[in-house]
Amino acid sequence: MRQIAVVGAGAWGTALANLAGRAGANVTLWARDPAHAMEMAATGVNARRLPGVPLAPTISPTAELGDVATADFLLLAVPTQALRATALALAPFAPRGAPIVICAKGIERQTGLFPSQIIAEILPDNPPAILSGPSFAIDVAKGLPTAVTLAAETEERAAALAQALAAPWFRLYHSTDMRGVEIGGAAKNVLAIASGITAGRQLGASAGAALIARGFAELTRFGRALGADPATLTGLSGLGDLVLTCSSQQSRNFAFGFALGQGMSIAAASADGKLVEGVHTCGILLELARQKSVEMPIATAVEAVVSGRMEIDAAIEALLARPAKPERAEHDRDSSW
């Protein structure tokens, strides 16, 4: 697997392209904007999305989707809500049989589908895989130690893809629990908004720790109801990613929640134009939870706040006013805050 295409030239796509390029692969890096692709080709750096990090010499920026046609496998690094449109555009060019590693986190709002389901629907000849875990693009780009999970339908495919992307500082654990990995990536973004609100409201470290713990309980209940392996939920793509996203201003979801907690309006907190996946995910996450009779009070509070139906202080008060109950094992999906 020495020919790799990365579809999406954001910070994460560029970091992954550099990772593959440093490992010796020939990498096609597709950018939607032709001017962006030309800039990267001319300067050898993605100044728009990952400034200060030179592109590996084996990376070829392009704005032509046809240039991915020779890839052994593809990395799809576009937001979940743009995944369907990108896959449809990619369909005429995707090499038959080439795996597509999805690097997005979330659930499609209109359909309730997870990323792997979207790819299976639109590109049935390209087996999907999922790359997820506690990782920031800048850390990977700088070669800082990072560990993530790569899940595919078969053990053999997951191991082969993980080996193709591995580096001394980038450790990949492989799995066949694609749905569990996707659930962790989707739910943690919603919970990170709540964590950011807690920090922005200066509710203290104790409240922050309690929120992460009870948020993980919600993620676990939801994941088990949808068939996830409990080991996946306690692993890198579940608990690991939740802890990272709920504890750093580098997380867009946490930073958005922090701004809300400090009193900014939703419009002002979104003014920098950065994508906040948790905002797009929370409504459909709760709809899927209701279908499975899973209670998610923290995610419910987040949805009420970002939809404008409830003020932050009222949401906090509602959570704290919930009846006290025993802390039970999370295999009992009825246990809740």
C-alpha positions as CSV (number, residue, x, y, z in Angstrom):
1,M,0.0,0.0,0.0
2,R,2.4,2.7,-1.2
3,Q,-0.1,4.8,-3.1
4,I,-2.3,6.7,-0.8
5,A,-4.9,9.5,-1.4
6,V,-6.1,11.9,1.2
7,V,-9.4,13.6,0.4
8,G,-9.6,16.8,2.4
9,A,-6.8,19.2,2.9
10,G,-7.8,20.5,6.4
11,A,-5.4,20.3,9.3
12,W,-6.2,16.7,10.0
13,G,-6.0,15.6,6.4
14,T,-2.7,17.4,6.0
15,A,-1.3,15.8,9.1
16,L,-2.3,12.4,8.0
17,A,-0.9,13.0,4.5
18,N,2.4,14.0,6.1
19,L,2.4,10.9,8.2
20,A,2.0,8.7,5.2
21,G,4.5,10.7,3.2
22,R,7.2,10.4,5.9
23,A,6.6,6.7,5.9
24,G,7.6,6.6,2.2
25,A,4.2,6.5,0.5
26,N,3.4,8.5,-2.5
27,V,0.4,10.7,-1.4
28,T,-2.2,12.6,-3.4
29,L,-3.7,15.4,-1.2
30,W,-6.9,16.6,-2.6
31,A,-8.2,20.1,-1.8
32,R,-11.7,21.3,-2.8
33,D,-10.4,24.8,-3.7
34,P,-8.0,24.8,-6.8
35,A,-6.3,27.9,-5.5
36,H,-5.5,26.1,-2.2
37,A,-4.0,23.2,-4.0
38,M,-1.9,25.5,-6.1
39,E,-0.7,27.3,-3.0
40,M,0.4,24.1,-1.4
41,A,2.2,22.9,-4.5
42,A,4.0,26.2,-4.9
43,T,5.0,26.7,-1.3
44,G,5.3,23.2,0.1
45,V,3.2,24.0,3.1
46,N,-0.5,24.2,3.9
47,A,-0.5,27.7,5.3
48,R,-4.3,27.9,5.5
49,R,-4.8,24.9,7.7
50,L,-1.5,23.7,9.2
51,P,1.0,26.6,9.0
52,G,4.7,26.1,9.8
53,V,4.6,22.4,9.0
54,P,6.3,21.6,5.7
55,L,4.7,19.0,3.4
56,A,6.6,15.8,2.9
57,P,8.3,15.7,-0.5
58,T,6.2,12.7,-1.7
59,I,2.9,14.7,-1.3
60,S,1.2,15.9,-4.4
61,P,-1.5,18.5,-3.8
62,T,-4.3,18.6,-6.3
63,A,-7.9,19.8,-6.9
64,E,-8.7,17.0,-9.4
65,L,-10.5,14.1,-7.8
66,G,-9.5,12.0,-10.8
67,D,-5.9,12.0,-9.4
68,V,-7.0,9.6,-6.6
69,A,-7.8,6.8,-9.1
70,T,-4.5,5.0,-8.7
71,A,-4.5,4.9,-4.9
72,D,-4.2,1.6,-3.0
73,F,-6.5,3.1,-0.3
74,L,-8.0,6.5,0.5
75,L,-8.2,8.6,3.7
76,L,-11.5,10.6,3.7
77,A,-10.8,13.6,6.0
78,V,-13.9,15.8,5.5
79,P,-16.6,16.6,8.1
80,T,-19.3,14.1,8.6
81,Q,-22.0,16.4,7.3
82,A,-20.1,16.8,4.1
83,L,-19.3,13.1,3.8
84,R,-22.2,12.2,1.5
85,A,-21.6,15.0,-1.0
86,T,-17.8,14.2,-1.1
87,A,-18.5,10.4,-1.5
88,L,-20.9,11.1,-4.4
89,A,-18.3,13.3,-6.1
90,L,-15.7,10.6,-5.5
91,A,-17.8,7.8,-6.9
92,P,-16.6,8.0,-10.5
93,F,-13.0,8.0,-9.5
94,A,-12.6,5.7,-6.5
95,P,-10.5,2.7,-7.4
96,R,-12.6,-0.5,-7.2
97,G,-11.9,-2.5,-4.1
98,A,-9.7,0.2,-2.5
99,P,-10.5,0.6,1.2
100,I,-11.7,4.0,2.3
101,V,-10.5,5.0,5.8
102,I,-13.0,7.5,7.2
103,C,-11.3,10.2,9.5
104,A,-14.5,12.0,10.4
105,K,-16.5,11.9,13.7
106,G,-20.2,12.3,14.0
107,I,-23.6,11.1,12.7
108,E,-25.4,12.4,9.6
109,R,-28.2,14.7,10.8
110,Q,-30.7,14.0,8.0
111,T,-30.5,10.2,8.0
112,G,-29.1,9.2,11.4
113,L,-26.4,7.2,9.6
114,F,-22.9,6.7,10.8
115,P,-20.0,7.5,8.4
116,S,-19.3,3.8,7.5
117,Q,-23.0,3.4,6.6
118,I,-22.8,6.4,4.3
119,I,-19.8,5.0,2.4
120,A,-21.3,1.5,2.2
121,E,-24.4,3.1,0.6
122,I,-22.6,5.3,-1.9
123,L,-19.4,3.4,-2.6
124,P,-20.4,-0.3,-2.1
125,D,-17.2,-1.5,-3.9
126,N,-14.9,0.3,-1.5
127,P,-14.8,-1.3,2.0
128,P,-15.0,1.3,4.8
129,A,-12.7,1.6,7.8
130,I,-12.7,4.1,10.6
131,L,-9.7,6.0,12.1
132,S,-10.4,7.6,15.5
133,G,-8.9,8.3,18.9
134,P,-7.4,11.0,21.1
135,S,-5.4,13.0,18.6
136,F,-4.9,16.6,17.5
137,A,-3.6,17.4,14.1
138,I,-0.8,19.6,15.3
139,D,0.5,16.9,17.6
140,V,0.6,14.3,14.8
141,A,2.2,16.9,12.5
142,K,4.9,17.6,15.0
143,G,5.6,13.9,15.6
144,L,4.5,13.9,19.2
145,P,3.5,10.5,20.6
146,T,-0.1,9.6,19.6
147,A,-2.2,6.4,19.8
148,V,-5.4,5.8,17.9
149,T,-7.7,3.0,16.8
150,L,-8.3,1.8,13.2
151,A,-11.3,-0.4,12.7
152,A,-12.4,-2.3,9.7
153,E,-14.8,-5.2,8.9
154,T,-12.1,-7.8,9.0
155,E,-9.1,-8.3,11.2
156,E,-6.8,-8.7,8.3
157,R,-7.9,-5.4,6.6
158,A,-7.7,-3.5,9.8
159,A,-4.2,-4.8,10.6
160,A,-2.9,-4.0,7.1
161,L,-4.3,-0.5,7.1
162,A,-2.9,0.2,10.5
163,Q,0.5,-1.1,9.5
164,A,0.5,1.1,6.4
165,L,0.0,4.3,8.5
166,A,2.0,3.4,11.6
167,A,5.1,5.5,12.6
168,P,7.3,5.3,15.6
169,W,5.3,8.2,17.2
170,F,1.9,7.2,15.8
171,R,0.7,4.0,17.2
172,L,-2.4,2.3,15.8
173,Y,-4.4,-0.3,17.5
174,H,-6.7,-2.3,15.1
175,S,-10.2,-3.5,15.7
176,T,-13.2,-4.9,13.9
177,D,-15.8,-2.9,16.0
178,M,-16.4,-0.1,13.5
179,R,-19.7,0.9,15.2
180,G,-18.1,1.2,18.6
181,V,-15.3,3.4,17.3
182,E,-17.9,5.6,15.5
183,I,-20.0,5.9,18.6
184,G,-17.1,7.1,20.7
185,G,-16.2,9.7,18.1
186,A,-19.7,11.0,17.8
187,A,-20.8,11.2,21.4
188,K,-17.6,12.7,22.8
189,N,-18.0,15.9,20.8
190,V,-21.4,16.5,22.4
191,L,-20.1,15.8,25.8
192,A,-17.1,18.1,25.2
193,I,-19.4,21.1,24.7
194,A,-20.8,20.4,28.2
195,S,-17.3,20.1,29.6
196,G,-16.4,23.4,28.0
197,I,-19.5,25.1,29.5
198,T,-18.5,23.8,32.9
199,A,-15.0,25.2,32.6
200,G,-16.2,28.5,31.1
201,R,-18.7,28.9,34.0
202,Q,-15.8,28.3,36.4
203,L,-17.7,25.5,38.2
204,G,-14.5,23.9,39.4
205,A,-12.3,20.9,38.7
206,S,-14.6,18.7,40.8
207,A,-17.5,19.4,38.6
208,G,-15.4,18.9,35.5
209,A,-14.3,15.5,36.6
210,A,-17.8,14.5,37.5
211,L,-19.1,15.6,34.2
212,I,-16.5,13.5,32.3
213,A,-17.3,10.4,34.4
214,R,-21.1,10.7,34.0
215,G,-20.7,11.7,30.4
216,F,-18.7,8.5,29.9
217,A,-21.6,6.6,31.5
218,E,-23.9,8.1,28.9
219,L,-21.6,7.2,26.1
220,T,-21.3,3.6,27.4
221,R,-25.1,3.1,27.7
222,F,-25.6,4.4,24.2
223,G,-22.8,2.4,22.8
224,R,-24.0,-0.9,24.4
225,A,-27.5,-0.3,23.2
226,L,-26.2,0.0,19.6
227,G,-24.1,-3.1,19.8
228,A,-20.6,-1.7,20.6
229,D,-18.0,-3.8,22.2
230,P,-17.5,-2.5,25.8
231,A,-13.7,-2.9,25.3
232,T,-13.9,-0.4,22.5
233,L,-15.8,2.1,24.6
234,T,-13.2,2.0,27.4
235,G,-10.4,2.2,24.8
236,L,-8.7,4.9,22.8
237,S,-11.6,5.8,20.6
238,G,-14.0,5.9,23.5
239,L,-12.8,7.0,26.9
240,G,-9.4,8.1,25.5
241,D,-10.9,10.5,23.0
242,L,-13.5,11.7,25.5
243,V,-10.8,12.7,28.1
244,L,-8.8,14.6,25.4
245,T,-11.7,16.4,23.9
246,C,-13.2,17.3,27.3
247,S,-10.0,18.8,28.7
248,S,-8.3,21.0,26.1
249,Q,-9.0,24.3,24.4
250,Q,-7.5,22.8,21.2
251,S,-10.8,20.9,21.0
252,R,-13.2,23.0,18.9
253,N,-16.2,21.5,20.8
254,F,-14.7,22.3,24.2
255,A,-13.7,25.8,23.1
256,F,-17.2,26.4,21.8
257,G,-18.7,25.3,25.1
258,F,-16.2,27.4,27.1
259,A,-17.2,30.5,25.2
260,L,-20.9,29.8,25.9
261,G,-20.0,29.2,29.6
262,Q,-18.4,32.6,29.7
263,G,-21.6,34.2,28.5
264,M,-21.0,34.5,24.8
265,S,-24.0,34.0,22.5
266,I,-24.1,30.9,20.2
267,A,-23.5,33.2,17.2
268,A,-20.5,34.9,18.8
269,A,-19.1,31.5,20.0
270,S,-19.3,30.3,16.4
271,A,-18.0,33.5,14.8
272,D,-14.5,32.1,14.1
273,G,-16.0,29.8,11.5
274,K,-14.5,26.6,12.9
275,L,-16.6,23.5,12.6
276,V,-18.2,22.3,15.9
277,E,-19.3,18.8,15.1
278,G,-21.0,18.4,18.5
279,V,-23.6,21.0,17.5
280,H,-24.6,19.1,14.4
281,T,-24.5,15.7,16.2
282,C,-26.4,16.3,19.4
283,G,-30.0,16.3,18.0
284,I,-29.6,13.1,16.0
285,L,-27.6,11.5,18.8
286,L,-30.6,12.0,21.1
287,E,-33.0,10.7,18.5
288,L,-31.1,7.5,18.2
289,A,-30.9,7.3,22.0
290,R,-34.7,7.7,22.3
291,Q,-35.2,4.9,19.8
292,K,-33.2,2.6,22.1
293,S,-34.7,4.0,25.3
294,V,-31.3,5.2,26.4
295,E,-31.3,8.2,28.8
296,M,-28.6,10.8,28.1
297,P,-29.3,13.8,30.4
298,I,-26.0,15.6,29.8
299,A,-26.4,15.3,26.0
300,T,-30.0,16.4,26.4
301,A,-28.9,19.5,28.3
302,V,-26.4,20.4,25.6
303,E,-29.0,20.0,22.9
304,A,-31.4,22.3,24.8
305,V,-28.7,24.9,25.1
306,V,-27.3,24.9,21.6
307,S,-30.9,24.9,20.2
308,G,-31.7,28.0,22.2
309,R,-34.5,26.3,24.2
310,M,-32.8,26.6,27.6
311,E,-30.4,29.0,29.2
312,I,-27.2,27.5,30.6
313,D,-27.9,28.1,34.3
314,A,-31.3,26.5,33.9
315,A,-29.7,23.4,32.2
316,I,-27.2,23.1,35.0
317,E,-29.9,23.4,37.6
318,A,-32.0,20.8,35.9
319,L,-29.0,18.3,35.9
320,L,-28.2,19.0,39.6
321,A,-31.9,18.6,40.5
322,R,-32.1,15.0,39.2
323,P,-33.0,12.4,41.9
324,A,-30.1,10.9,43.7
325,K,-29.6,7.2,43.0
326,P,-27.1,4.4,43.5
327,E,-24.1,4.4,41.1
328,R,-24.6,1.2,39.3
329,A,-22.6,-0.8,36.8
330,E,-22.9,0.7,33.3
331,H,-24.1,-2.6,31.9
332,D,-27.4,-1.5,33.4
333,R,-28.4,1.0,30.7
334,D,-31.1,2.5,32.9
335,S,-28.5,4.0,35.3
336,S,-28.1,7.7,34.8
337,W,-27.1,11.0,36.5
